[in-house]
Amino acid sequence: MRDRETRFLQPKERRGDALRDFEPRPRADNTTRTLPRLVKAARSRFLAQRTPGTPPRTRLPPGGRDDLDALEKADRSALMKRAADLGPVFTGVSHGELCVVIMGLPRGRRILIEHADALRPWALDATSLVPKGILRHMQGADHLDYRRPLVRAAKGSDPAEETAMLERVIRHHLEDFTARGDTSPRALLATASATATSVLVALFFGFEPGSEAAQRLSESYFDLGPYGLAWNIGPPQEAAFAVLRELLENALDARRGGDRAMNDRCVLAQIADENGGRVDETMLGNLIFAVEIGRMDVANQLRWLTRYAAANPSLLKEISAEFVGRILGERSLAEAFAFEQLRSDQSERLTRVAQRDIEFEGFLIPAGSHVRVCLWEAHHDPETFPNPAVFDPQRFVGALPSNDRYAPFGVDHHQCPFGSAALRIATTYVRILATEFHPTLISDGPPVRGAYHWEPSRRLAVSMQRIDSNQPGDPSQEYA
């Protein structure tokens, strides 16, 4: 891996005619490596533009066919180093396809706006289960028609009641974790996963832990994706999805008949109330997959938050003091803590697929190639965030940076409609850790690149103690 990193960082090897970078190269056994299908297509289009003795009208960005996923797994800042050598627009191969990498949020926003009609989000294809697909796959009128009610419902109709519900669910799982006394990394991972599923089932479908409906939904979600998000839909996913859909359709029928088991302020109930008590197949499928996709993201988020909380007891002391009356700036420190975690680790990239050849900043982006807009790298630009490797929630106590500097939930019209809900979950979790529990870091290690995202170390383990206080939020018991 070191040889590979050294090779692509040498400017003389990486600059020059982009066509050369996509020539097949002989292996040690004198065979020629087969190029990915889309790289072949890009090279063919590139050749078609050229006539002998004349330069190309549009050239591929510099780079080559280095495996970006492998480079990034070996060094999280690999793409930043590559951009320093090649410039802010360059190529590589990701998931076996030609990938054009875009550095810088202003540049990323510009390509998404200027070529909105030609860039389709790269997302799970669930059209075999959801008639019009999930929101990330939609474009045009369908995207607007389904996004608007989701955005309205995601805002919540009663923030105080929603916060109280989140507190009940999070407290339930943290108390269970504390009572079990198992401080292994696996126990923390299981608790984070269970908490994420319970929180999302309660937010979206209105059933809290302990209810039969919540239990059945949670079990069916485990069947849908027992090891995380299942990118390829097969018979197990079809069967689990059918069970989830039936459970939710039955719950809606019961609600129309007067049953009050479903919380009226959950996302599903709000959308149903806008449509005479009913929800069409595409919308219901989108809600099912919003929870499925979110389960892994929220579980990772909770593990990151637990890690930073356990490693920074002085920050928890400040958050606890704030909760009983001391206000810091324009934003609570617990919320700033959540924003900083998103900046540090969880906002990574936006990926699109070019539907036709497009030209951007003088470069050809061929149809079928992936376009990656880098978020993590933008959030670690020292010009925007001094000492970016330092975890410092104070960055976000005041006004938030502009969308050209900080974009934790995406940019423009494809921002995640549930970003505000993820922020509320994280803020509530941090506040409960600070005021009701005392996490202690037992073991840790460097982050690892999981199937889809960067995750905390597999060795991350904490112990948890309940703060013994007659006054909720009193920091004197543990942080004196």
PyMOL commands that set and color helices and strands:
alter all, ss='L'
color gray80, all
select helices_A, chain A and resi 2-9+11-14+18-21+37-48+68-74+78-86+105-114+135-137+140-154+159-180+185-205+212-224+235-256+267-274+281-311+313-323+333-346+378-380+393-396+412-414+419-436+476-479
alter helices_A, ss='H'
color red, helices_A
select strands_A, chain A and resi 89-94+97-102+119-121+349-354+358-360+363-365+370-374+437-443+448-449+454-455+461-466
alter strands_A, ss='S'
color yellow, strands_A
deselect
rebuild
show_as cartoon
